[in-house]
Amino acid sequence: METKTKISYIVAALILITSFGLMLYSSLGDSATMDELAHIPSGYSYLKLGDNRLNPEHPPLLKDLSAIPLMFLDLKFPTQSEYWTKYINGQWDMGRIFLYESGNNADQIINWARLFPMLLTVLTGLLLYVISKKRIGSAWALLPLFLFSFSPLVLSHGHYVTTDLAATFGLLLGLWTFSNYLKNPSKKNLIIAGLAFGISQLCKYSLFLLVPIYILLAFIFWIIHLYQIWPDLPTSIRKKVAVIKFFKTIGFLLVIFAIGYALVYLVYLPQNINYPAEKQASDTEFLLSSFSGGPDPEWTTCKTWTGNLLRQTRCLANINIWMSRQPILKPFGQYLVGLFMVFQRSSGGNTGYFIGEVSNTGWKSYFPIMFGVKEQLPSLILMALAFLMAIKNLWKASRDKKDVQRFFGWIWQHFTEFSFLTFIIIYWFVSIRSPLNIGLRHLLPTIPLIYLLTAYEVKRWWKGEKQYFFWTAWEKIKFHLKFFGKLFFKTSFITIILLWYFVETIFVSPHFLSYYNEIAGGPANGYQYAVDSNYDWGQDLKRLKEFTEKNGIEKIKIDYFGGSNLQYYFGNDFEPWQSSKGQPNEGEWLAVSSTFLQNSSGQPILDFIIKPKDSYSWLKDKIPYARAGYSIFIYKF
């Protein structure tokens, strides 16, 4: 192994170790976030009880991994609670009882459950480095790894028991192994691609988008391959070769999907075995009661054309309900109900705050603007540079008479990069059109892809154009002086950018979730753009408790948004509060989560209504006394 490669491996290891340390430090100080209240008990019940009735709208892989350390703890799980026996998907109440009301140590459970998400984040970074190393070399592969490992977005969601980082891992693994199979077809690579696809489907339902993307990429590859070999094929066999390759493409796609969903079935099977069939069927029927226009007891949508394509898909829900009653098909039934629930939710939206407005129908500008204010400014500068370089290179190529041939040739040589770019475009397009605007975290799967493509273009910019022929020795000297001068400038520029990037991450630590860049005025002012999982997900409750203890506050009124429990941490030293109760008396303390504050005081749009009593109008001109972290505003009256 070359010394340069050895050094790159050492640096990569140091980056990953440091990243893990930052996540661990943040995790120990963070209270439970909103989604963890549902994910943690769900994963525990899957492994401990073999019953996956809770939280079906998210696949099990990340929750399973998070629950592994909990298997070695002596925990009480409330299976006698009506939220388990009678309720349909009583995930939030089960989470509250399991963590805070069953005599368990909530902080111990939360901290241990976060171990595997952090390890999976490190593994994702390692996978990104391995892919980058193959595409741009071991030294330059450190650039996307560095950006990924020290991104506040990654560091925040990477240490929570949520599915966004798992989706990032699944997507990266799935796209890479699929493009690798296309370039290097073999039985081994086919099986690996199939297993990777199955893993992706176990990470997050949004990665079902890989199904049409795989099909699209496979046929693009088929077209380009035919274009390259077409001139060398005898005219008599051209059509035959095209047809054979067409059916081979369909064949290996079917094999990949079959392997992937076989893995999905095998993972769901032991976690579904103790979920009673009748309970699962009734739960499924209720959860899909509004799917595609509601119930169809006569199975009309499966028998005849209704004249409405959306209504016709109700047949899928009927089949799903039927599958949930069949012992051998129950695991697939549970997978499908989660998938269909996601389809329902992604089209339904969620109440949210965005730059002074409150709505439940979303904003088309949400994700582009949030990316511009949540992504670090140094990385945005690198992305802008990479984009300009890509445009410049495309412009040069377009002036060539053989531009189509060059374009196809580039795709053939860089099919991995082309696959990444295709996914980014489609995923962003789908996300922007969706009314579900509750966090930039939904774009996390595209972030490492963007970093790798950025590094690819930055490397080309850094290397510049070489010259091999000179008329005189003086011309040669002048060229090299200019070349190395530019190289020194470019190296200094990249070094300053990365130093800025790292220092900013260190300064915001451990409050990674609340990070906003300089465009938004930093984390102190980020709440003015968006809250929820962008800023305030309940992570600062333990910091609020520390504040009350440090300041000798005997009792505080609290309006809290998150996955923690006020009674568990404050006992009788708090009073639940909300805007409608009015302003506290003089001398009293009030803490309000910024998510509730912004959702209630923003300007409602598109028929959304906020009642005056719920608007926190009496807080608009009052300056907070302090904050717990960045997300919980503390007032003294």
C-alpha positions as CSV (number, residue, x, y, z in Angstrom):
1,M,0.0,0.0,0.0
2,E,1.3,3.5,-0.9
3,T,2.2,5.9,1.8
4,K,-0.3,8.4,0.4
5,T,-3.1,5.9,0.7
6,K,-2.1,4.9,4.2
7,I,-2.1,8.5,5.3
8,S,-5.6,8.9,3.7
9,Y,-6.9,5.9,5.7
10,I,-5.5,7.3,8.9
11,V,-7.1,10.7,8.3
12,A,-10.4,9.1,7.3
13,A,-10.4,7.1,10.6
14,L,-9.6,10.3,12.6
15,I,-12.5,12.1,10.9
16,L,-14.9,9.3,11.7
17,I,-13.8,9.0,15.3
18,T,-14.1,12.7,15.8
19,S,-17.6,12.7,14.2
20,F,-18.7,9.9,16.5
21,G,-17.3,11.8,19.5
22,L,-19.3,15.0,18.6
23,M,-22.5,13.0,18.2
24,L,-22.0,11.2,21.5
25,Y,-21.3,14.5,23.3
26,S,-24.5,16.0,21.8
27,S,-26.6,12.8,22.5
28,L,-25.8,12.7,26.2
29,G,-27.1,16.3,26.7
30,D,-30.2,15.9,24.4
31,S,-33.6,14.8,25.7
32,A,-35.8,12.6,23.6
33,T,-37.0,14.1,20.3
34,M,-40.5,13.8,19.1
35,D,-40.1,10.8,16.8
36,E,-37.9,8.9,19.3
37,L,-40.9,8.7,21.6
38,A,-42.5,6.3,19.0
39,H,-39.4,4.7,17.5
40,I,-37.7,3.4,20.6
41,P,-40.6,1.4,22.1
42,S,-41.5,0.1,18.7
43,G,-38.0,-1.3,18.1
44,Y,-38.0,-2.9,21.5
45,S,-41.4,-4.5,21.0
46,Y,-40.3,-5.9,17.6
47,L,-37.3,-7.7,19.0
48,K,-38.6,-8.6,22.5
49,L,-42.1,-9.6,21.6
50,G,-42.1,-10.5,17.9
51,D,-45.0,-8.1,17.4
52,N,-44.7,-5.1,15.1
53,R,-48.1,-3.4,15.6
54,L,-46.5,-0.1,16.6
55,N,-45.2,2.5,14.2
56,P,-45.9,0.7,11.0
57,E,-45.3,3.8,8.9
58,H,-41.5,3.3,9.2
59,P,-39.6,0.2,8.3
60,P,-37.9,-1.7,11.1
61,L,-34.2,-1.8,10.4
62,L,-33.0,1.3,12.3
63,K,-35.4,0.6,15.2
64,D,-34.2,-3.0,15.4
65,L,-30.6,-1.9,15.6
66,S,-31.4,0.7,18.2
67,A,-33.2,-1.9,20.3
68,I,-30.2,-4.4,20.4
69,P,-28.6,-2.8,23.5
70,L,-32.0,-2.6,25.2
71,M,-32.2,-6.5,25.1
72,F,-29.5,-6.6,27.7
73,L,-31.4,-4.3,30.2
74,D,-34.0,-5.3,32.7
75,L,-36.9,-3.3,31.3
76,K,-40.6,-3.3,31.9
77,F,-42.8,-3.1,28.8
78,P,-46.5,-2.2,29.4
79,T,-48.2,-5.0,27.4
80,Q,-51.2,-4.8,29.8
81,S,-51.9,-1.2,28.8
82,E,-55.0,-0.6,26.7
83,Y,-52.7,1.4,24.4
84,W,-51.2,-2.0,23.5
85,T,-54.2,-4.3,23.7
86,K,-57.0,-2.1,22.3
87,Y,-55.6,1.0,20.6
88,I,-54.6,1.0,16.9
89,N,-51.0,2.0,16.6
90,G,-50.8,3.6,20.1
91,Q,-47.2,4.4,19.6
92,W,-47.0,7.7,21.3
93,D,-48.8,6.6,24.5
94,M,-46.8,3.4,24.6
95,G,-43.6,5.4,24.3
96,R,-44.7,7.7,27.1
97,I,-45.5,4.7,29.4
98,F,-42.5,2.6,28.5
99,L,-40.0,5.4,28.9
100,Y,-41.4,7.4,31.7
101,E,-44.1,5.7,33.6
102,S,-43.1,2.0,34.0
103,G,-40.2,2.5,36.5
104,N,-37.6,2.3,33.7
105,N,-34.6,4.7,33.6
106,A,-35.6,6.8,30.6
107,D,-32.2,8.4,30.1
108,Q,-30.4,5.0,30.2
109,I,-32.8,3.7,27.5
110,I,-32.5,6.7,25.3
111,N,-28.7,6.9,25.5
112,W,-28.2,3.1,24.7
113,A,-30.8,3.2,21.9
114,R,-28.8,6.0,20.2
115,L,-25.6,3.9,20.1
116,F,-26.4,2.1,16.9
117,P,-27.7,5.1,15.0
118,M,-24.4,6.8,15.7
119,L,-22.5,3.7,14.5
120,L,-24.6,3.5,11.4
121,T,-23.8,7.2,10.7
122,V,-20.1,6.4,11.0
123,L,-20.6,3.4,8.7
124,T,-22.4,5.7,6.2
125,G,-19.4,8.0,6.2
126,L,-17.1,5.0,5.7
127,L,-19.2,3.8,2.8
128,L,-19.1,7.3,1.3
129,Y,-15.3,7.3,1.6
130,V,-15.0,3.9,-0.1
131,I,-17.2,5.0,-3.0
132,S,-15.4,8.3,-3.3
133,K,-12.0,6.6,-3.2
134,K,-13.0,4.6,-6.3
135,R,-14.3,7.6,-8.1
136,I,-11.8,10.4,-7.2
137,G,-8.9,8.7,-5.4
138,S,-8.0,8.2,-1.8
139,A,-6.8,11.7,-1.0
140,W,-9.7,13.6,-2.6
141,A,-12.2,11.1,-1.1
142,L,-11.5,12.8,2.2
143,L,-13.3,15.9,1.0
144,P,-16.8,14.5,0.8
145,L,-16.1,12.4,4.0
146,F,-15.1,15.6,5.8
147,L,-18.2,17.5,4.6
148,F,-20.5,14.6,5.6
149,S,-18.9,13.8,9.0
150,F,-18.9,17.4,10.2
151,S,-22.3,18.5,8.8
152,P,-24.6,19.8,11.6
153,L,-27.5,18.2,9.7
154,V,-25.8,14.8,9.8
155,L,-24.4,15.2,13.3
156,S,-27.9,16.1,14.7
157,H,-30.0,13.4,13.0
158,G,-27.2,10.9,13.0
159,H,-27.5,10.4,16.8
160,Y,-31.3,10.1,17.0
161,V,-33.4,7.0,16.8
162,T,-35.0,8.2,13.6
163,T,-35.0,6.8,10.0
164,D,-33.4,9.7,8.0
165,L,-29.8,8.7,8.4
166,A,-30.7,5.0,7.9
167,A,-32.3,6.1,4.6
168,T,-29.1,7.9,3.7
169,F,-27.1,4.7,4.2
170,G,-29.7,2.5,2.4
171,L,-29.8,4.9,-0.6
172,L,-26.0,5.2,-0.9
173,L,-25.5,1.4,-0.7
174,G,-28.4,0.7,-3.1
175,L,-27.4,3.1,-5.8
176,W,-23.7,2.2,-5.7
177,T,-24.2,-1.6,-5.8
178,F,-26.8,-1.2,-8.6
179,S,-24.5,0.9,-10.8
180,N,-21.7,-1.4,-10.0
181,Y,-23.7,-4.4,-11.3
182,L,-24.6,-2.5,-14.5
183,K,-20.9,-1.8,-15.2
184,N,-19.7,-5.2,-14.0
185,P,-22.5,-7.8,-14.4
186,S,-21.9,-11.1,-12.6
187,K,-24.0,-13.4,-10.3
188,K,-22.1,-12.1,-7.3
189,N,-22.8,-8.4,-8.1
190,L,-26.4,-9.2,-8.9
191,I,-27.0,-10.8,-5.5
192,I,-25.2,-8.0,-3.8
193,A,-27.3,-5.4,-5.6
194,G,-30.5,-7.3,-4.7
195,L,-29.5,-7.5,-1.0
196,A,-28.6,-3.8,-1.0
197,F,-32.0,-3.0,-2.5
198,G,-33.7,-5.0,0.2
199,I,-31.7,-3.1,2.9
200,S,-32.8,0.2,1.4
201,Q,-36.4,-0.8,1.6
202,L,-35.9,-1.7,5.3
203,C,-34.5,1.8,6.0
204,K,-37.3,4.1,4.9
205,Y,-40.4,3.9,2.7
206,S,-39.4,7.0,0.7
207,L,-36.7,4.8,-0.8
208,F,-39.4,2.9,-2.7
209,L,-38.6,5.6,-5.2
210,L,-35.6,3.4,-6.1
211,V,-37.9,1.0,-7.9
212,P,-38.7,3.4,-10.8
213,I,-35.2,4.9,-10.6
214,Y,-33.6,1.5,-11.0
215,I,-35.9,0.9,-14.0
216,L,-35.0,4.3,-15.5
217,L,-31.2,3.8,-15.0
218,A,-31.3,0.3,-16.3
219,F,-32.9,1.3,-19.6
220,I,-30.7,4.4,-20.0
221,F,-27.7,2.0,-19.6
222,W,-29.3,-0.3,-22.2
223,I,-29.7,2.5,-24.7
224,I,-26.2,3.8,-24.3
225,H,-24.7,0.3,-24.5
226,L,-26.6,-0.3,-27.8
227,Y,-25.5,3.1,-29.1
228,Q,-21.9,2.2,-28.5
229,I,-22.0,-1.3,-30.1
230,W,-24.5,-0.6,-32.8
231,P,-22.0,0.5,-35.5
232,D,-20.0,-2.7,-35.0
233,L,-22.9,-5.1,-35.2
234,P,-23.9,-6.7,-38.5
235,T,-27.1,-5.3,-39.8
236,S,-28.8,-8.7,-39.8
237,I,-28.5,-9.2,-36.1
238,R,-29.0,-5.7,-34.7
239,K,-32.7,-6.0,-33.9
240,K,-32.1,-9.4,-32.3
241,V,-29.3,-8.1,-30.1
242,A,-31.4,-5.2,-29.0
243,V,-34.4,-7.4,-28.1
244,I,-32.2,-9.9,-26.2
245,K,-30.6,-7.1,-24.2
246,F,-34.0,-5.6,-23.5
247,F,-35.3,-8.8,-22.0
248,K,-32.1,-9.3,-20.1
249,T,-32.5,-5.9,-18.6
250,I,-36.1,-6.8,-17.5
251,G,-34.8,-10.1,-16.2
252,F,-32.0,-8.8,-13.9
253,L,-34.4,-6.0,-12.6
254,L,-36.9,-8.7,-11.6
255,V,-34.2,-10.7,-9.9
256,I,-32.9,-7.7,-7.9
257,F,-36.4,-6.8,-6.8
258,A,-37.1,-10.4,-5.9
259,I,-34.0,-10.8,-3.8
260,G,-34.7,-7.4,-2.1
261,Y,-38.2,-8.2,-1.2
262,A,-37.3,-11.7,-0.1
263,L,-34.9,-10.0,2.4
264,V,-37.7,-7.7,3.5
265,Y,-40.0,-10.7,4.1
266,L,-37.3,-12.5,6.2
267,V,-36.7,-9.5,8.4
268,Y,-40.4,-8.8,8.9
269,L,-41.3,-12.4,9.6
270,P,-39.9,-12.9,13.1
271,Q,-41.1,-9.4,14.1
272,N,-44.6,-10.1,12.9
273,I,-45.1,-13.7,14.1
274,N,-46.8,-12.8,17.4
275,Y,-49.0,-10.1,16.0
276,P,-52.5,-11.7,15.9
277,A,-53.9,-12.0,12.4
278,E,-57.3,-10.6,13.2
279,K,-55.8,-7.7,15.2
280,Q,-53.4,-7.0,12.3
281,A,-56.3,-7.1,9.8
282,S,-58.6,-4.8,11.8
283,D,-55.7,-2.4,12.4
284,T,-54.8,-2.4,8.7
285,E,-58.4,-1.8,7.7
286,F,-58.6,1.2,10.0
287,L,-55.2,2.7,9.0
288,L,-56.2,2.5,5.4
289,S,-59.8,3.6,5.8
290,S,-59.1,6.8,3.9
291,F,-56.8,5.4,1.3
292,S,-57.8,6.2,-2.3
293,G,-61.3,7.4,-1.4
294,G,-62.2,5.1,1.4
295,P,-63.5,1.5,1.8
296,D,-64.6,-0.7,-1.1
297,P,-66.3,-3.7,0.5
298,E,-67.5,-5.1,-2.8
299,W,-64.0,-5.1,-4.3
300,T,-65.3,-3.1,-7.2
301,T,-62.0,-1.4,-7.8
302,C,-60.4,-4.8,-8.3
303,K,-63.1,-6.0,-10.7
304,T,-64.0,-3.1,-13.0
305,W,-62.6,0.2,-14.2
306,T,-64.1,3.0,-12.1
307,G,-63.1,5.9,-14.4
308,N,-60.7,7.3,-11.8
309,L,-57.1,6.1,-11.6
310,L,-56.7,7.3,-8.0
311,R,-59.8,5.5,-6.9
312,Q,-58.7,2.4,-8.7
313,T,-55.7,2.1,-6.4
314,R,-58.1,1.3,-3.6
315,C,-57.8,-2.3,-4.9
316,L,-54.3,-2.3,-3.4
317,A,-55.6,-1.5,0.1
318,N,-58.2,-4.3,-0.2
319,I,-55.4,-6.8,-1.2
320,N,-53.3,-5.5,1.7
321,I,-56.2,-6.1,4.2
322,W,-56.7,-9.6,2.8
323,M,-52.9,-10.4,3.1
324,S,-52.9,-9.3,6.7
325,R,-55.3,-12.2,7.5
326,Q,-53.1,-14.9,5.8
327,P,-50.4,-16.3,8.2
328,I,-47.8,-16.7,5.4
329,L,-48.4,-13.3,3.9
330,K,-48.8,-11.3,7.1
331,P,-45.2,-9.9,7.1
332,F,-45.7,-8.5,3.6
333,G,-49.1,-7.2,4.7
334,Q,-47.4,-5.2,7.4
335,Y,-44.7,-3.9,5.1
336,L,-47.4,-2.7,2.6
337,V,-49.6,-1.0,5.2
338,G,-46.6,1.2,6.1
339,L,-45.9,2.0,2.5
340,F,-49.5,3.0,1.8
341,M,-49.6,5.1,5.0
342,V,-46.6,7.0,3.8
343,F,-48.3,7.6,0.4
344,Q,-51.3,9.0,2.3
345,R,-49.3,11.2,4.6
346,S,-47.0,12.6,1.9
347,S,-50.0,13.9,0.0
348,G,-51.8,15.2,3.1
349,G,-49.2,17.6,4.5
350,N,-48.5,18.7,8.1
351,T,-49.0,21.9,10.0
352,G,-45.8,23.9,10.0
353,Y,-44.2,27.3,10.2
354,F,-42.1,28.8,7.4
355,I,-40.7,32.3,7.3
356,G,-43.6,34.0,9.1
357,E,-46.4,31.8,7.7
358,V,-48.3,28.9,9.1
359,S,-50.0,26.3,6.8
360,N,-50.8,22.6,6.5
361,T,-50.5,22.6,2.7
362,G,-46.7,23.2,2.4
363,W,-44.6,25.6,0.3
364,K,-42.9,24.9,-3.0
365,S,-40.0,27.0,-2.0
366,Y,-39.5,25.2,1.4
367,F,-36.7,22.8,0.6
368,P,-34.6,25.0,-1.6
369,I,-34.7,27.9,0.9
370,M,-34.2,25.6,3.9
371,F,-31.2,24.0,2.2
372,G,-29.8,27.5,1.6
373,V,-30.1,28.5,5.2
374,K,-29.4,25.2,7.0
375,E,-26.4,24.0,4.9
376,Q,-23.1,25.5,6.0
377,L,-22.0,28.5,4.0
378,P,-18.5,27.1,3.2
379,S,-20.0,24.0,1.6
380,L,-22.5,26.1,-0.3
381,I,-19.5,28.0,-1.7
382,L,-17.9,24.8,-2.8
383,M,-21.1,23.6,-4.3
384,A,-21.5,26.9,-6.3
385,L,-17.9,26.5,-7.5
386,A,-18.6,22.9,-8.6
387,F,-21.8,23.8,-10.3
388,L,-20.1,26.6,-12.3
389,M,-17.3,24.2,-13.3
390,A,-19.8,21.7,-14.5
391,I,-21.7,24.3,-16.5
392,K,-18.4,25.5,-18.0
393,N,-17.4,21.9,-19.0
394,L,-20.8,21.2,-20.5
395,W,-20.6,24.5,-22.5
396,K,-17.2,23.4,-23.9
397,A,-18.5,19.9,-24.8
398,S,-21.6,21.4,-26.5
399,R,-19.4,23.2,-29.1
400,D,-18.1,19.8,-30.2
401,K,-19.9,18.4,-33.3
402,K,-19.8,15.0,-31.5
403,D,-21.5,16.3,-28.4
404,V,-24.1,13.4,-28.2
405,Q,-21.3,10.9,-28.5
406,R,-19.3,12.7,-25.9
407,F,-22.3,12.9,-23.6
408,F,-23.1,9.2,-23.9
409,G,-19.4,8.4,-23.4
410,W,-19.3,10.5,-20.2
411,I,-22.3,8.7,-18.8
412,W,-20.8,5.3,-19.7
413,Q,-17.5,6.2,-17.9
414,H,-19.2,7.9,-15.0
415,F,-22.4,6.0,-14.5
416,T,-22.1,6.1,-10.7
417,E,-22.0,9.9,-10.8
418,F,-24.9,9.9,-13.3
419,S,-26.9,7.7,-11.1
420,F,-26.4,10.0,-8.1
421,L,-27.3,13.1,-10.1
422,T,-30.4,11.4,-11.5
423,F,-31.6,10.4,-8.0
424,I,-30.9,13.9,-6.6
425,I,-33.0,15.5,-9.4
426,I,-35.9,13.1,-9.0
427,Y,-35.9,13.1,-5.2
428,W,-35.7,16.9,-4.9
429,F,-38.5,17.2,-7.5
430,V,-40.8,14.8,-5.6
431,S,-39.9,16.5,-2.2
432,I,-40.6,20.0,-3.5
433,R,-44.0,19.0,-4.8
434,S,-44.9,17.3,-1.6
435,P,-46.9,19.4,1.0
436,L,-45.1,17.5,3.8
437,N,-42.7,20.3,5.0
438,I,-41.5,19.4,8.5
439,G,-37.7,19.3,8.1
440,L,-34.7,19.5,5.8
441,R,-33.9,16.0,7.2
442,H,-36.1,14.6,4.5
443,L,-33.4,15.5,2.0
444,L,-30.7,13.8,3.9
445,P,-30.4,10.8,1.5
446,T,-29.2,13.3,-1.2
447,I,-26.6,15.1,0.9
448,P,-23.6,12.6,0.6
449,L,-24.4,12.4,-3.1
450,I,-24.2,16.1,-3.5
451,Y,-20.9,16.2,-1.5
452,L,-19.3,13.5,-3.7
453,L,-20.4,15.3,-7.0
454,T,-19.1,18.6,-5.5
455,A,-15.7,17.0,-4.7
456,Y,-15.5,15.5,-8.2
457,E,-15.8,19.0,-9.8
458,V,-13.6,20.7,-7.2
459,K,-10.8,18.2,-7.9
460,R,-11.1,19.0,-11.7
461,W,-10.9,22.7,-10.9
462,W,-7.9,22.3,-8.6
463,K,-6.0,20.3,-11.1
464,G,-6.6,22.7,-14.0
465,E,-5.6,22.2,-17.5
466,K,-2.2,20.8,-18.3
467,Q,0.0,21.8,-21.2
468,Y,2.5,19.3,-22.7
469,F,4.0,21.2,-25.6
470,F,6.1,24.4,-25.4
471,W,7.8,26.4,-28.1
472,T,10.6,27.7,-25.9
473,A,12.1,27.0,-22.5
474,W,11.0,30.4,-21.2
475,E,7.4,29.6,-22.2
476,K,7.7,26.3,-20.2
477,I,9.0,28.2,-17.1
478,K,6.3,30.8,-17.4
479,F,3.6,28.1,-17.6
480,H,4.8,26.2,-14.6
481,L,5.2,29.4,-12.5
482,K,1.6,30.3,-13.4
483,F,0.4,26.8,-12.9
484,F,1.9,26.3,-9.4
485,G,0.9,29.8,-8.4
486,K,-2.7,28.9,-9.2
487,L,-2.3,25.6,-7.4
488,F,-1.1,27.4,-4.3
489,F,-4.1,29.8,-4.4
490,K,-6.6,27.0,-5.0
491,T,-5.1,24.8,-2.2
492,S,-5.2,27.8,0.2
493,F,-8.8,28.5,-0.8
494,I,-9.9,25.0,-0.1
495,T,-8.0,24.8,3.2
496,I,-9.6,28.0,4.4
497,I,-13.1,26.8,3.4
498,L,-12.7,23.5,5.3
499,L,-11.2,25.2,8.3
500,W,-14.2,27.6,8.4
501,Y,-16.5,24.6,8.0
502,F,-15.0,22.7,10.9
503,V,-14.7,25.6,13.3
504,E,-18.3,26.5,12.7
505,T,-19.3,22.9,13.6
506,I,-17.3,23.0,16.8
507,F,-18.8,26.3,17.8
508,V,-22.4,25.2,17.4
509,S,-21.7,21.9,19.2
510,P,-23.7,20.3,20.9
511,H,-26.7,22.2,19.5
512,F,-26.4,20.7,16.0
513,L,-30.2,20.4,15.4
514,S,-30.7,24.2,15.8
515,Y,-27.9,25.1,13.4
516,Y,-28.6,27.8,10.8
517,N,-25.9,29.5,8.7
518,E,-24.9,33.2,8.4
519,I,-27.5,33.9,5.8
520,A,-30.2,33.2,8.4
521,G,-28.4,35.0,11.1
522,G,-27.0,31.9,12.8
523,P,-28.7,29.4,15.2
524,A,-29.8,32.2,17.5
525,N,-32.2,33.5,14.7
526,G,-33.0,30.4,12.8
527,Y,-36.4,29.9,14.5
528,Q,-37.6,32.8,12.3
529,Y,-37.3,30.6,9.2
530,A,-38.6,27.2,10.4
531,V,-38.8,25.1,13.5
532,D,-39.9,21.5,14.2
533,S,-37.1,19.1,13.3
534,N,-35.1,22.0,11.7
535,Y,-34.7,23.7,15.1
536,D,-36.8,22.5,18.0
537,W,-37.7,18.8,18.2
538,G,-37.8,18.6,22.0
539,Q,-34.0,18.1,22.4
540,D,-33.4,20.8,25.0
541,L,-35.7,19.8,27.9
542,K,-32.9,18.5,30.1
543,R,-31.1,21.8,29.5
544,L,-34.2,23.6,30.7
545,K,-34.1,21.5,33.9
546,E,-30.5,22.4,34.4
547,F,-31.4,26.1,34.0
548,T,-34.1,25.9,36.7
549,E,-31.8,24.1,39.1
550,K,-28.9,26.6,38.5
551,N,-31.2,29.6,39.0
552,G,-33.1,28.2,42.0
553,I,-36.5,28.3,40.2
554,E,-38.9,26.3,42.4
555,K,-41.7,26.2,39.8
556,I,-42.0,27.0,36.1
557,K,-44.8,27.0,33.6
558,I,-44.0,25.0,30.5
559,D,-45.4,24.6,27.0
560,Y,-43.2,21.9,25.6
561,F,-42.9,20.3,22.2
562,G,-41.0,17.0,22.0
563,G,-40.6,13.4,23.1
564,S,-39.7,13.9,26.7
565,N,-42.0,13.9,29.7
566,L,-42.3,17.0,31.9
567,Q,-43.5,15.0,35.0
568,Y,-40.5,12.7,34.7
569,Y,-37.9,15.5,34.8
570,F,-39.7,18.2,36.8
571,G,-41.9,16.2,39.2
572,N,-44.2,18.8,40.8
573,D,-42.0,21.7,40.0
574,F,-43.8,22.7,36.8
575,E,-47.3,23.7,35.5
576,P,-48.4,22.8,32.0
577,W,-49.1,26.0,30.1
578,Q,-50.5,27.3,26.8
579,S,-51.4,30.6,25.3
580,S,-55.1,30.4,26.1
581,K,-54.2,30.5,29.9
582,G,-52.9,34.0,29.4
583,Q,-49.9,35.8,30.8
584,P,-48.4,34.4,34.0
585,N,-48.3,36.6,37.1
586,E,-45.5,38.9,38.0
587,G,-42.4,37.0,39.3
588,E,-43.4,33.8,37.6
589,W,-41.4,31.9,35.0
590,L,-42.5,30.5,31.6
591,A,-40.8,28.3,29.1
592,V,-42.2,27.9,25.6
593,S,-40.8,25.6,22.9
594,S,-40.1,27.7,19.7
595,T,-42.2,25.2,17.6
596,F,-45.3,26.0,19.6
597,L,-44.4,29.7,19.7
598,Q,-43.9,30.1,15.9
599,N,-46.8,27.8,14.9
600,S,-49.2,29.9,17.0
601,S,-47.9,33.3,16.2
602,G,-47.2,33.1,12.5
603,Q,-49.5,34.4,9.8
604,P,-52.0,31.7,8.8
605,I,-52.4,31.3,5.0
606,L,-54.7,29.3,2.7
607,D,-57.7,29.1,5.0
608,F,-55.6,27.9,8.0
609,I,-57.0,29.4,11.2
610,I,-55.3,30.4,14.4
611,K,-57.6,31.5,17.2
612,P,-56.6,34.7,18.9
613,K,-56.5,33.0,22.3
614,D,-53.9,30.5,21.0
615,S,-51.6,33.1,19.3
616,Y,-49.3,34.0,22.2
617,S,-50.0,37.6,21.3
618,W,-49.0,38.6,24.9
619,L,-45.5,37.4,24.2
620,K,-44.8,39.3,21.0
621,D,-43.1,42.3,22.5
622,K,-41.5,40.5,25.4
623,I,-37.8,39.7,25.2
624,P,-36.8,36.2,26.5
625,Y,-34.8,36.2,29.7
626,A,-32.8,33.2,28.5
627,R,-33.0,30.0,26.4
628,A,-32.5,26.3,27.1
629,G,-30.1,25.5,24.2
630,Y,-31.5,27.5,21.4
631,S,-35.0,26.0,21.1
632,I,-36.8,26.7,24.4
633,F,-37.5,30.4,25.2
634,I,-37.5,31.3,28.9
635,Y,-39.4,34.3,30.2
636,K,-39.5,36.0,33.6
637,F,-42.6,38.1,34.4
